[in-house]
């Protein structure tokens, strides 16, 4: 099998590219995922891949990159004509412009860039090029498990990856993520809740997981050992209800040394293949950090959040109905536009005053509509009593107070997601 190191830097479509290259029909194997040039150079020396895929987003990309990656062929990917000209100016020989929404076609780029076969070698009519010819390989048990799950999901209903994103100012992201996951599980979907907020992780506290709050770190260790499958995710997670499992997170920012971007995105990819619904409680910002305590930009919380947003099928953008809350909400929506997030976006306006059908004026709604592809604003009423009852019980609000106004709002939101 042809091995590939993916080194396209911090771009939203990196997880989709990895998924396309890792597809069982591609005959390619992603050996490493790198987010800056030094990592890619080290990976080439360590795993000796056949190919390295780069993009203009790769940190420290320069005219010397091909020389530094000697021993592997380099395929440079561009998403615009300007990027293609830039890559050719840097001296890359194999440059291909790709569509972000059709990254499965990247596999064909290896065909185009492949050297001609040896003269005189027999070639069957319409045979695939030697570069992507699938050899007979022994597949590990974890690979078989994940491939079987992907095959079983073909032709089934759409598998959801719901990112719960939002603003600063505590708009209730974690409470909404817990509520949505519990309601999806109540509706019969096999659901996994992932706490990927390293700034203020709260899923464990809201659900009373106590000693079971570090399932995310357990799963990250499985990624490192190559043993992450649907069953091992279930073993790492805490069982919250009949159809609901949760990977809690007590690691704060220190856990990022373990939960690297590659590990987190692989976790979500495997989870999507094995669960009907994955709900991710995300951090509150994708803005670059001025100081990275680990010395690696690729391991920062904002970068992790940006990559996970790129894997979502749906994003819930949470905000508050105050003037400052609406300003922050517009900022959060602008972040998604800048990242070119392709997921369906919905605004969830939390803690709205009772008796108001919509807490936003027409002018603000029109402004939001410019940032949301499918304009839908869901208002959840202020219901402190229901949330307090849920916190004391260590349950989701839709379980602890199923008849409360906020629970009815969450059910309506989930109906639109399914």
C-alpha positions in Angstrom: 0.0 0.0 0.0 1.3 3.5 -0.9 2.1 5.5 2.2 1.4 9.2 2.4 2.3 12.0 4.8 -0.3 14.7 4.9 1.3 18.1 5.6 -1.2 20.7 4.5 -1.0 22.8 7.6 -3.9 24.3 9.5 -6.7 24.4 6.9 -10.4 23.5 7.5 -10.4 20.8 4.7 -7.5 18.8 6.1 -9.8 16.2 7.8 -11.7 15.7 4.6 -8.5 15.2 2.7 -7.4 12.6 5.2 -10.7 10.8 4.9 -10.5 10.8 1.1 -7.0 9.4 1.1 -7.8 6.8 3.8 -10.9 5.5 2.0 -10.7 1.7 1.5 -10.8 2.0 -2.3 -7.9 4.5 -2.6 -5.1 2.0 -1.9 -3.3 4.8 0.0 -2.4 4.8 3.6 -2.0 8.1 5.7 1.2 7.4 7.7 1.4 10.8 9.5 -0.5 14.1 9.7 1.8 17.2 10.1 0.9 20.9 10.6 4.3 22.5 10.1 7.4 21.7 8.0 9.7 20.5 10.7 7.2 17.8 11.6 6.9 16.7 7.9 10.7 16.5 7.6 10.9 14.3 10.7 8.0 12.1 9.5 9.8 11.5 6.2 12.9 10.4 8.0 11.0 8.2 10.4 8.3 6.4 8.2 9.9 6.7 4.7 6.6 7.5 3.0 6.1 7.3 -0.8 4.4 10.7 -1.0 4.1 13.9 1.0 1.1 16.1 0.3 1.6 19.8 1.0 -0.3 23.1 0.6 0.3 26.8 1.0 -1.1 26.5 4.5 1.9 24.5 5.7 4.0 26.6 8.1 7.5 27.5 6.8 6.8 26.3 3.3 9.6 27.5 1.0 11.5 26.8 -2.1 13.7 24.5 -0.1 10.8 22.2 0.9 11.2 19.6 -1.8 14.9 19.3 -0.9 14.1 18.9 2.8 11.6 16.2 2.0 14.0 14.2 -0.1 13.3 10.5 -0.3 9.6 11.1 -1.0 7.7 12.5 -3.9 5.9 15.8 -3.1 2.3 16.5 -4.3 1.3 20.2 -3.8 -2.4 21.0 -3.6 -3.9 24.4 -4.3 -7.5 25.5 -4.0 -7.2 28.7 -6.1 -5.3 29.8 -9.1 -3.2 32.2 -7.0 -2.2 29.4 -4.7 -1.3 27.2 -7.8 1.0 30.0 -9.2 2.6 30.5 -5.8 3.4 26.8 -5.4 4.8 26.6 -9.0 6.9 29.7 -8.2 8.4 27.8 -5.2 9.5 25.1 -7.6 7.0 22.3 -7.0 6.8 20.0 -10.0 3.5 18.2 -9.2 0.9 20.9 -8.4 -2.8 20.2 -8.6 -5.8 22.5 -8.1 -8.6 20.8 -6.1 -12.2 21.6 -5.1 -12.6 21.7 -1.4 -16.0 20.0 -1.7 -14.7 17.2 -4.0 -11.5 16.1 -2.3 -12.0 12.5 -3.2 -10.7 13.5 -6.6 -7.3 14.1 -5.1 -6.6 10.3 -5.4 -6.6 10.9 -9.2 -3.9 13.4 -8.7 -1.5 10.6 -7.7 -2.4 8.9 -11.0 -1.6 12.1 -13.0 1.6 12.7 -11.0 2.8 9.1 -11.1 5.9 8.3 -13.3 5.3 6.2 -16.4 5.5 2.4 -15.9 8.7 0.5 -16.8 9.1 0.1 -20.6 8.1 -3.4 -21.7 6.1 -4.2 -18.6 2.8 -5.9 -19.4 -0.2 -3.7 -18.8 -3.8 -5.0 -18.7 -6.4 -2.9 -20.5 -7.8 -0.2 -18.2 -5.6 -1.4 -15.3 -5.1 1.1 -12.5 -1.7 2.8 -12.4 1.1 1.1 -10.5 1.2 3.9 -8.0 -2.3 3.2 -6.7 -2.5 -0.5 -7.4 -3.8 -2.3 -4.3 -1.5 -5.0 -3.1 -2.6 -8.0 -1.0 -2.2 -6.8 2.6 -2.9 -8.1 6.1 -5.5 -5.8 7.7 -5.3 -5.3 11.4 -8.3 -6.0 13.6 -8.8 -2.3 14.3 -8.7 -1.4 10.5 -11.2 -4.3 9.8 -13.6 -3.0 12.5 -13.6 0.5 11.2 -13.9 -0.5 7.5 -16.8 -2.8 8.4 -18.5 0.0 10.2 -18.1 2.3 7.2 -19.4 -0.4 4.9 -22.4 -1.0 7.1 -23.2 2.7 7.1 -23.3 2.9 3.3 -26.9 3.5 2.1 -28.1 4.2 5.7 -29.4 7.5 7.0 -27.0 10.4 7.2 -24.6 10.2 10.1 -24.5 13.4 12.1 -21.5 15.2 13.5 -22.9 18.2 15.4 -20.5 20.8 16.6 -21.7 23.1 19.4 -19.7 26.3 19.0 -20.2 29.8 20.4 -18.9 33.0 21.8 -17.1 34.1 24.9 -19.4 35.0 27.8 -20.7 31.6 28.8 -23.6 31.2 26.3 -24.4 27.7 27.5 -22.5 25.6 24.9 -21.9 22.6 27.2 -25.5 22.6 28.5 -26.9 22.7 25.0 -24.4 20.0 23.8 -25.5 17.7 26.7 -29.2 18.4 26.0 -28.9 17.8 22.2 -27.0 14.5 22.7 -29.5 13.3 25.3 -32.4 14.1 23.1 -30.8 12.4 20.0 -30.2 9.3 22.1 -33.8 9.4 23.4 -35.0 9.5 19.8 -33.1 6.2 19.2 -29.9 7.3 17.7 -26.7 5.7 18.9 -25.0 8.9 20.2 -21.5 9.9 21.4 -20.9 13.2 23.2 -17.3 14.5 23.1 -16.0 17.3 25.3 -13.4 19.0 23.1 -13.4 22.3 25.1 -9.9 22.5 26.6 -10.5 26.0 28.0 -13.4 25.2 30.3 -14.4 21.5 30.0 -17.8 21.0 31.7 -19.5 17.9 30.3 -18.1 15.7 33.1 -19.4 18.1 35.8 -22.8 18.5 34.2 -23.3 14.7 33.9 -21.7 13.8 37.2 -19.2 11.5 35.6 -16.6 12.0 38.5 -13.8 9.5 37.9 -15.0 8.8 34.3 -14.3 12.3 33.1 -11.1 11.6 31.2 -12.4 9.4 28.5 -11.1 11.7 25.8 -7.5 11.2 27.0 -8.1 7.4 27.1 -9.2 7.6 23.5 -6.2 9.7 22.5 -3.9 7.1 23.9 -5.6 4.5 21.8 -5.0 6.6 18.7 -1.3 6.7 19.6 -1.2 2.9 19.8 -3.3 2.4 16.6 -6.0 0.6 18.6 -8.9 3.0 18.1 -12.1 1.3 17.0 -15.8 1.6 17.7 -15.7 -1.0 20.5 -12.6 0.6 22.2 -14.3 4.1 22.0 -17.2 2.5 23.9 -14.9 1.1 26.5 -13.2 4.5 27.0 -16.5 6.4 27.2 -18.9 6.7 30.2 -22.4 5.3 29.7 -24.9 8.1 30.3 -28.0 6.4 29.1 -29.3 3.5 26.9 -28.1 5.1 23.6 -25.7 7.7 25.0 -22.0 7.6 25.7 -19.7 10.5 26.7 -16.0 11.1 26.4 -15.4 13.6 29.2 -12.3 15.8 29.5 -10.5 16.9 32.6 -7.3 17.7 30.8 -7.6 21.5 30.3 -4.8 22.9 28.1 -2.2 20.4 29.4 -4.2 17.6 27.7 -3.4 19.1 24.3 0.1 17.5 24.5 -1.7 14.2 24.2 -4.9 15.1 22.3 -3.1 16.4 19.2 -5.0 17.5 16.2 -4.4 14.3 14.2 -5.6 12.2 17.1 -8.7 14.2 17.7 -9.7 14.2 14.0 -9.1 10.5 13.8 -11.2 10.0 16.8 -14.1 11.9 15.2 -13.7 10.0 11.9 -13.8 6.6 13.7 -16.7 7.8 15.9 -18.7 8.9 12.8 -18.3 5.4 11.3 -19.5 3.7 14.4 -22.2 6.1 15.9 -25.3 7.5 14.2 -24.8 10.9 16.0 -21.6 12.5 17.3 -22.0 15.8 19.3 -18.8 17.8 20.0 -18.7 20.5 22.7 -16.2 22.9 21.1 -14.0 25.7 22.5 -15.2 29.3 22.3 -12.6 30.7 19.9 -10.7 30.0 16.7 -8.6 33.2 16.9 -4.8 32.5 16.9 -3.2 32.6 20.3 -0.4 35.1 21.0 1.4 32.7 23.3 1.5 29.0 22.9 2.8 27.3 26.1 3.8 24.1 24.2 5.7 25.8 21.4 3.6 24.1 18.7 0.9 26.1 17.0 -0.6 22.9 15.7 -1.4 21.8 19.3 -3.2 25.0 20.4 -6.9 25.0 21.4 -8.0 27.3 18.5 -6.4 25.1 15.9 -8.0 22.0 17.3 -11.4 23.7 17.3 -10.9 24.9 13.7 -10.1 21.4 12.5 -13.0 19.8 14.3 -15.4 22.4 12.8 -14.3 21.2 9.4 -15.5 17.7 10.2 -19.0 18.7 11.3 -22.2 18.1 9.2 -24.0 20.7 11.4 -22.8 23.5 13.6 -24.9 25.1 16.4 -23.6 28.6 17.0 -24.7 29.6 20.6 -25.2 33.2 21.7 -27.0 35.4 24.2 -29.8 37.9 23.4 -28.0 40.9 25.0 -26.4 43.7 22.8 -22.9 42.4 23.8 -24.1 38.8 23.2 -25.4 39.6 19.7 -22.1 41.3 18.8 -20.1 38.3 19.9 -22.5 36.0 18.0 -21.8 37.9 14.8 -18.1 37.5 15.5 -18.6 33.8 15.9 -20.5 33.5 12.6 -17.8 35.6 10.9 -15.2 33.1 12.2 -17.1 30.3 10.4 -17.2 32.3 7.2 -13.4 32.9 7.4 -12.8 29.2 8.0 -15.1 28.3 5.0 -17.0 25.8 7.2 -19.3 23.9 4.9 -21.6 22.5 7.6 -25.2 23.6 7.9 -25.3 26.3 10.5 -28.0 27.2 13.0 -28.0 30.0 15.5 -29.1 29.0 19.0 -30.1 32.0 21.1 -30.0 30.9 24.7 -31.7 32.3 27.8 -34.3 34.4 25.9 -36.8 36.3 28.0 -40.1 34.5 28.4 -43.0 35.6 26.3 -40.9 36.8 23.3 -41.2 34.8 20.2 -37.8 36.0 19.0 -35.4 38.1 21.0 -33.6 39.5 17.9 -34.9 42.4 15.9 -35.4 42.2 12.1 -32.2 44.1 11.4 -30.1 41.8 13.5 -31.7 38.7 11.9 -30.8 40.1 8.5 -27.2 40.6 9.6 -27.1 37.0 10.8 -28.6 35.8 7.6 -25.5 37.1 5.7 -23.3 34.7 7.7 -25.5 31.6 7.8 -26.1 29.5 4.7 -29.4 28.1 6.0 -30.8 30.8 8.1 -32.5 29.3 11.1 -32.6 30.9 14.6 -33.8 28.8 17.5 -34.6 30.6 20.7 -34.3 28.7 24.0 -36.1 30.4 26.9 -34.5 31.4 30.2 -35.2 28.5 32.5 -32.7 28.6 35.4 -34.9 26.3 37.6 -34.8 23.5 35.0 -31.0 23.8 34.5 -30.3 23.8 38.2 -32.5 20.7 38.7 -30.5 19.0 35.9 -27.1 20.0 37.4 -28.1 18.7 40.9 -29.3 15.4 39.3 -26.2 15.1 37.1 -28.4 14.7 34.0 -29.3 16.5 30.8 -32.1 19.0 31.2 -34.3 17.1 28.7 -34.1 14.1 31.1 -34.3 15.9 34.5 -37.0 18.3 33.4 -38.6 16.9 30.2 -41.7 19.1 30.3 -39.8 22.4 30.9 -39.9 25.1 28.2 -36.2 24.8 27.5 -36.5 21.0 27.0 -39.3 21.6 24.5 -37.0 24.0 22.7 -34.2 21.5 22.5 -36.5 18.9 21.2 -37.6 21.2 18.4 -34.0 22.0 17.6 -33.2 18.2 17.4 -36.2 17.7 15.1 -34.6 20.1 12.6 -31.3 18.3 12.9 -32.5 14.8 12.1 
